[in-house]
Amino acid sequence: MKAKKKWYDHLWIFSLTYLILGFVNILFAWLGMICFIVPLVISIGWGNKAYCNKFCGRGQLFSMLGGHFGLSRKKDMPKWMKSKYFRYGFLIFFFTMFFIMLWNTYLVFAGQRPLGQKIKLLWTFKVPWHWAYHGTLFSDGVAQFAFGFYSIMLTSTILGFVTMMLFKPRSWCVYCPMGTMTQLICKAKNVTKSQTKAE
Amino acid sequence: MKRKAVIDKSQCVACGCCVKVCPKGAVSVPHGINAVIDETMCVGCGKCAKECPASIIILEERDNES
């Protein structure tokens, strides 16, 4: 007995399309903001993880590639990787890098730095990406953000893909910064809720 | 003897992979904190344990018919 597929079970198409569009025109990278804003809105507004549980296209993609396509070894992940230290540490690291990216974007906006038409993979390797840049109508900063944001999205996809192959298909979910953050928000909301109830 | 899935809540990341594979709809993630298994509905098939990316769901043998 398998549950009937719902519309949101096909959101992996969105994630895959997003990755492809980044190779076509880097400005599409802005669409990735959806994957940042929607889980936050859901967890703050409704106090649940419906995004992870139902809508996350990346999770579905990994589950499909690792499960149906058999690209995962389906082994247990090492203990340290699922520890709170690693999860919270990765969250902090991820957001530090995110804010550094925002700072670099600001510098381009302010005209203090030229636009770098590169993608930075794994926060280290600079890959020329000028072929996906066809100019921008607005400030160069808009394009700089796109390059920076797509770097983050591609880097996290690569990490997720590697851990998908090594461990369980959705290993990424264990240390996904958005997942960790929304769980923290949900926990905090629940504490305040039970406190107000007690009062 | 019956088998029931049991979650180590302290390590659960509330991703909901277990919810998706449960054929009985016995798993939920209330308030986004951790997954919860309704033991009255669990048939002990072990699909959730296999799917869990953190491998923190185990199957426990139960003697009583609850």
Chai-1 contact restraints between the chains, C-beta under 6 A:
chainA,res_idxA,chainB,res_idxB,connection_type,confidence,min_distance_angstrom,max_distance_angstrom,comment,restraint_id
A,M1,B,P23,contact,1.0,0.0,6.0,A-B,restraint_1
A,G47,B,H31,contact,1.0,0.0,6.0,A-B,restraint_2
A,N48,B,G32,contact,1.0,0.0,6.0,A-B,restraint_3
A,K49,B,A14,contact,1.0,0.0,6.0,A-B,restraint_4
A,K49,B,V29,contact,1.0,0.0,6.0,A-B,restraint_5
A,K49,B,G32,contact,1.0,0.0,6.0,A-B,restraint_6
A,C52,B,C15,contact,1.0,0.0,6.0,A-B,restraint_7
A,C52,B,G16,contact,1.0,0.0,6.0,A-B,restraint_8
A,N53,B,G16,contact,1.0,0.0,6.0,A-B,restraint_9
A,N53,B,V19,contact,1.0,0.0,6.0,A-B,restraint_10
A,N53,B,V29,contact,1.0,0.0,6.0,A-B,restraint_11
A,D76,B,S55,contact,1.0,0.0,6.0,A-B,restraint_12
A,K82,B,A54,contact,1.0,0.0,6.0,A-B,restraint_13
A,K168,B,P53,contact,1.0,0.0,6.0,A-B,restraint_14
A,R170,B,C17,contact,1.0,0.0,6.0,A-B,restraint_15
A,R170,B,P53,contact,1.0,0.0,6.0,A-B,restraint_16
A,S171,B,P53,contact,1.0,0.0,6.0,A-B,restraint_17
A,C173,B,C15,contact,1.0,0.0,6.0,A-B,restraint_18
A,C173,B,P53,contact,1.0,0.0,6.0,A-B,restraint_19
A,V174,B,V13,contact,1.0,0.0,6.0,A-B,restraint_20
A,V174,B,P53,contact,1.0,0.0,6.0,A-B,restraint_21
A,V174,B,A54,contact,1.0,0.0,6.0,A-B,restraint_22
A,G179,B,V13,contact,1.0,0.0,6.0,A-B,restraint_23
A,Q183,B,A14,contact,1.0,0.0,6.0,A-B,restraint_24
A,C186,B,H31,contact,1.0,0.0,6.0,A-B,restraint_25
A,C186,B,G32,contact,1.0,0.0,6.0,A-B,restraint_26
A,C186,B,I33,contact,1.0,0.0,6.0,A-B,restraint_27
A,K187,B,I33,contact,1.0,0.0,6.0,A-B,restraint_28
A,N190,B,H31,contact,1.0,0.0,6.0,A-B,restraint_29
